[in-house]
């Protein structure tokens, strides 16, 4: 099997999880307690060790991307026994006003398992900031005098 290609796929899965594709899912993760996020990159399912099953956009994106890259490199999907991405998430390293802004610390590990061996990717992403989306119950400052 193509070892360098599969190792690159494992490395890229980690980078994709904390990259721009995660944007909307940070809103979901911001309200969860610190814990471990697990994604099956073959099926696109996700779960949190405390909150249980989650519907995350990035999980489907990882599954679609992996299937596409395998087909481009002519590696049959059946040759992959498992493909997982696990992220230990902490939000308590820097104190913030959690209702408005959250600082994420991700330690991500991926594993692509074939009949021959396991390919492991790792990434530690520190201080990924996420500003909470305002809701209709959010604080709204009053306009300054004379600015209306």
PyMOL commands that set and color helices and strands:
alter all, ss='L'
color gray80, all
select helices_A, chain A and resi 3-18+20-22+25-30+57-72+77-79
alter helices_A, ss='H'
color red, helices_A
select strands_A, chain A and resi 35-40+45-48+52-54+80-90+101-114+118-131
alter strands_A, ss='S'
color yellow, strands_A
deselect
rebuild
show_as cartoon
